[in-house]
Structures are given as structure tokens and as C-alpha cells.
Amino acid sequence: MISIKDRQHAVQLIANACKDGSTLTAACDVIGISIRTHQRWIQTGEITADKRPFAVRPVPANALTVEEEAEILKQCHRDEFADLPPDQIVVRLMDEEQRYIASVSSFYRVLRKHGQLAHRGRAKARKSQPAPTTHTAIAPNQVCSWDCTWLPGPAKGTYYYLVMILDIFSRKVVGWEAFLGESAANSRTVIERAVLAENIVGQPLMLHADNGSPFKGATLLEKLRDLQIQPSFSRPRVSNDNAFFEALFRTCKYVPNYPANGFADLTEAQQWVHGFVQWYNHEHRHSAIRFVTPMQRHTGEDKAILANRHALNLAARAAHPERWRGDTRNWAPGTLVSLNPERTVVTDAVRMAA
């Protein structure tokens, strides 16, 4: 509802704009109202307040009577219905007493109206999960993500466990190891090696993971605090909160040389993962970072590479302008990457989660 003071101010602004040469349509668009709304405000010659809140509305013909509402409450208060939801009460009344008082939605509406809509039974009420925290990185070694996946063993039902750590800004795999088992102690080994390899001991770091037990052990969390690493976790059963790793593991398991029939032993699995990480970091042109390698992005070499590509595109367009319908391809390096960005934040960097 727009207050009368704001209405008067808006009408005055529109009048001034039209006096200065603007059209009524353009002036109303700038204010954010339609022409019809403007006409309704000024049609009586005096701008008045909105009368809708004070309008007398007739009672709908299909509305429940006071007696019917009381009967609904009476049935819900019966001892045998104390732990049943309205949909159960309605069908029981029809089956056992041949009665139909109102619909299930009417039962809910009456209970809500009288402040009696509450969770029934011993089971815990459902809780809505809050949105995940957004973390952003503008340089390497600020926000990392890690996860664990299975690698097939030599026989059906046997697996090795691969733990990886990914820098979300550069997409570089900064730490990894394959183990015989899944545990917080193994995860601790991987993060310690990664911190030493990246030379960021004592440097603040955000580390995101899902809710798996290998990443929530008490000793592991204590070690993270010692290393000044702030842990972050996905919502339960929501894989998209760690989307960077869903994409990484898909790439890992769909490369042509992935041994879908399994690894002969742990050593073979470790050797294969080592080769994959070398290829991924140093050869793979990642589509989300303008088709440079993660290592080039991690070290800052991508800026010169992308600038050179941009210059080549400009030269090609100058040589054959008839072959170009618009601007050249965007080769500007992303300056910000977000983990679980808010939906209202729309930037080119946010869309780099592929």
C-alpha cells in the first residue's frame, strides 16, 4: 500500500517531468506505476489514501459458519484424534461415523485461525534448512572445497577412497590421496600435505565439505583450528552445496582412460590418480576459467594468455570485419568466484561453478 504522502509526491514528480517535456508513459515508468494507476489517483481532483484496507467485504457464500468452525475444533480435540493430522481425521469421520464436516484444507485453516495448528505425535517436526553460507574468493588459497569418492577395486564390492582438495578460484587440485579406508585421520593427512605444498601454513583459509564423517571428526576439526582453517559444511542431503566437487568427480570418472573395471590394488589407484591430477592441473583447459589450465590460473599466468587471445581476436576482426557480427569473445579473467552464491547475486564469476 502506497501512503498518501508518497502518492502526492509521485504525482508532483510526474507533473514536473511532463512539464519539462517527458511523456506521461515515460514518467510513470520511472516512478514504477502504470498510467492507469496515475489516472485513478488524480481522477477526483484530490489525492486520497488507499481505501482498500477499510473496504467492507461481504462474507463469501461458501464460508464456514461459526457453528461449523466450532464443530471442527470439537472433533480435533477428541482424545482419539489427539495425535492425528486433519487429513486422517476427515477420512475417519467419513468411514466410522458417516459424517463430512469440511475439507482437509478447511480443517487446517480453522486450526491456524485459532492458533491450534501444531505438530502432533512423537516424531520430530520437520525443520527447514537455512540457505548455505556464501563464500567468495578473489585469489588462490582463500576458499577451498574437499570431498571423498569411491574408486572401484579388483572385485565387486571392494573400493578405495579418494580424498581431494580443490581451490575454487583456480580449480587447481591442491591436495589428494587414495586410501584403503574412509576416516577423519586420512582426511587430516591430506589437508596437512596440501597446506605444506601450497606454503600457506598459518594463512586463513575457508574449507568447505559435505556432512560426511571423514570431514567432521573431532580431532580433524581441532587440527583445522590449529592451521587457522575455518570449516564450512553443506546442508544435509544437498549435493549442490558442493557443486565444484560434483563437477570435478564427473570429470575424473569420465576421462577416456578411467579404469571402469576397477584397479588391481591401491598402488595402481594412486598412480592413476597422480596422472589424472597432473593432467587436470597442467593440461586440461577448464571451461569455467576461460579455457586456461588450473595451474595457469593459480599462478596468474592466465592474464597474459587471455590478453593475447583477446588481441588475436581483435586482429582477426580487423582483417575480416564482415565475418564478425558483434564483439569478440570475452577473454577477461574472472575476478571473483563464489561458493553457494545467493540467488540475487548475478555476476559472471558466479556462473563459473561448472
N, C-alpha and C positions, 0 to 999 in steps of 0.2 A: 504494500500500500504506500502510495506517494503522499507525503504530507502536503497540506495546503500551502505551506510556505515554499516548499520545493516546487510545487506546481506553478505558483506565481512567478518564481524566479525563472523557471524554464520557459514560460510563456513570454516573459520580458526579453530573455535572451534570443528567442526565436524572432520576436518582433524587431529587435535591433539588427539581427542578421538579415532579415528580409528588407529592412530599410536601407542596409548597406549594399544591396544588390543580390543577395543569396535567394535561391528558390526556397519555397516552403518545404519541399521534399528533402532537399539537402540539409536544411537547418534541423528538421525533425530527426533525420538520420544521425546527425552529430549528437543531438541530445539523447537519442536512444528511444524515441517514441514514434508511433505511427502518425500519419496525418489525421486519421480518424480519431485518435486519442486527443490530439490537439483541438480538433473541431468540437469534441464533446466537452472539453474543458471550458471553451470560450463561448459556447452556443447560447448561454443565458445572459451573457454580458458581464457576469460576475463569477469569478472562480471560487468554487466551493470545495469543501472537503469530500472525500470519498464516502458515499452513503451506504456502500455495501455492508460494512460491519454492523450497521444499525437497521438493516432491512428486515422486515417481518416475513419470514418464510413459512409457508403452510406446511403442516405435518404431512409427510408422504402417505398416500393411501395404503401402502403396504407396510407401514411401520408397525412394530410390535406395540401392543397396549401395555399399560402399567401392570395389569394382571398377568399377562404373558411373560413379562420380564421377571416378575416375582416367582412364577412357576418354574422358570429356567433356573433361577437361583436356588429354589427349594430342591429341585432334582439334583443339582450339583452338590448340595450339602448333605445328601443322603449318605449314610455310613458306607453302604456297599459301593458307592461311586466315588469315595474319597480319593482313591489313587488312580482314577481313570480320566483320560482326556475327553473332551467333548465328543469327538467322533465315535468313541466307544459307548458313551452314554446314550447318544442318539439311537444307535442301532440296537442297544439293549432294550430301550424303551419300546421300540417298534417290535422286536422279537418276543419280548416277555410280557409286555403289557398292552400291545396293540395301540400304542399312542405315538403321535407325532406332534411335537410342540413347535419346533422351529428347526432351521437348518444348522449344520455344524458351525458355519461362519457366524450365524446369529448368536449361538451359544458363546463363542469366543468374544463377540462384540459386547454382549451383555456383561460377561465376566470382566472384560477390560474396563468397561464403563464404571463398574462398581469397585474397581481396584482389587478384584479377586482372581486375576489371572496370574497364576504362579506355577512353577514346576511341581509336578506330582510324582510320587513314587520315590524309591530309594536310589535309583540311578542318578548320577550327577547330571545336572542340566548342561546343555550344550553351551560352549563358550566360543564366541567369535574370536579368531586370531587377529591380533593387530597387524598392520602392514609392516613388512620388514624395514629395518633401518637402511636408509640410503647412505652409501659410502662413495666418495669421489676421489679420483687420483688425477693429478696433473703432471706426474713424473713417475719414473720407475721406483720400485721399492717403497711405495706408500700404502697400497692396498693389494693384498694377495688373497687367493682363494685356494682351498685344497680339498681333496676328496679321495675316496678309495674305490677301486673297482676290482672285479674278479678277472683273472686270466685263466683260461682252461688248462687243466693238467693233462697228463698222458691217458687217464682213464675217465670215464663218465662219472661225474660227481666229485672229482678232485679239482681243486683250484689253488692258484697262487693269488696273493693280494698285492695290488699295485697302489701305492700312495704317491700322489703327485701334488706339487705346489705350483700355481700359476700366478704370474704377475699380471693383473688385469689391464694395466696401462699398456704394456708392451706385448702381452700374450706370450712372453717367454716362460718356458718351464724352468723354474729356478731350483727345483729340488724334486727328487723322485727316488723310489726304491721298491723292489718287489720282495715280498716276504712269504714265508710258509703259512703264517697266521695273521689274523687281524687283531691288533691291540693298540692301546694308547701308548705303550712303550715303543712300539715300532714307529708310530707317528711322531713321537718325540725325537727319535733318531733322525728322521727326515728333516724336521724343522731345524734341528741343530746344525746339520750339514748345510742346509740352504742358507742360514744366516751367516755361517762362516764363508761359504763360497761367494756370497754377494757382498761380504765385508760390511755388514750393517749391524754388527753387534752393538747393542745399546741404542740403536736408532728406532724411534717409534714406528710401529707397523700395525696395520689393521689386517687381521687374518680371518677370513670367512670360511665357514664349513657348514655342512648339514648337521642333523641331530644325531649322527651315528656315534656309537660308544667309543670308537677309536679317537674321536676328537673332543671328548668331554670328560676324560679321566681326570681325577683329582691331581695326580702327580704331573700330568701333562699341562693342565691349566696353571699349576704353580710354576712350572718351567717357563711358560709363556710370560707370566708376570715378571719373572727374573730377567727375561730378554726384552722387556718393555714392549711386548706384543699384546695388542688388545684383541681378544677373541670376539667373533661375531657368529651368530647361528641363524640358519634358515628357520622358517616356520615348520612345524611338524607336518610331514607328508606333503610338502610343496617343493617339488624338484626345481621349479622355475626360479626359486630364490637363489639358486646356484647355477644359473644358466650358462656361465662361462665354461663350467666343467662338463655340463651336458654336451656342449659343442666339442670340447677337446676330446672327450672319450669317444664320441662318434667318429671324429677324425682318426683317432688311434685305432679303432677297431674296424674301420672301413678302408684303410690303405691296402693296396693290392697284395702286399707281401705278408699281411696278417695271417698267422697260422690258425685258421679256424678250427682245425682238427686237434689243437692243443699243443702244449710244449712238453718236451720229453722230461725235463726236470727244471728245477729252479734256476740253475745256471743258464740254461738256454733262454728262459724267460727274461732274465736280467740282461743278457746280451742283446736280445731283440729290442727290449725297451730302450737300452742305451742307443742303439742305432736309430730308433724312431725319434728319440729326443734330439739327437744330433741333426737329423733331417728336418724336424719340425722347427727347431730354433734357428738353423743356419741356411736352410734351402727353401723351406715352404713359404711361398708368398701368400700371406694371410689377407683374405678379402676385407676383413674388418679394419685393417690398418693400412689401407691404400695399396695393398699388394706389395708390401715390403716384408722382409723376414722379421720375426720377433726379435732377433739379435740386433738387427739394424735399428729397429725402433727402440730397443732397450739402451743402446749406446748413443743414440741421437744421430746416427748416420742417415736416417730416413729423410731428414730435412733437405740435405743436399741432393739426394736421389730424387725426391719428389719435385724439387725445384728444377732439376734437369729435365724431368719428364714434362713439366709444365712449359719450359722453354721450347722443347721439341714440338709440342702440340701447337704452340703459337706460331712457330716457324712453318709447320705443315699447313696451318690455316692460311697464313700469309701467302704461301706458294700456290695454294688451290682454294681460294675462298668459296668457290662455287660448290665445293664438297662439304661445306660446314654450314649447318642451318642455325647454329646458335653458339653459345660459349663452348670453350674447350672443356675437357673433363676436369672435375675438381680434384686437384692433386694436393690440396692444402692438408698438412698433417693435423689430426685431431689433437686438441689441447686439453681435453677433459674426458675422462671415462667414468661412468657411474655404475655402481653395483646396486641393483634393485632401485632404479631411479623412480621418482614419483611420477605419476601419470601426467601431471600438469607441466612437468619439465620436458620440453621438446627441443633437443639440440642434436646436432649431427653426431656428437660424441656419444649420446645416449643410445643411438641406434647401432653402436659398434659392439653389441653383445652377441653377435653371431659366432 
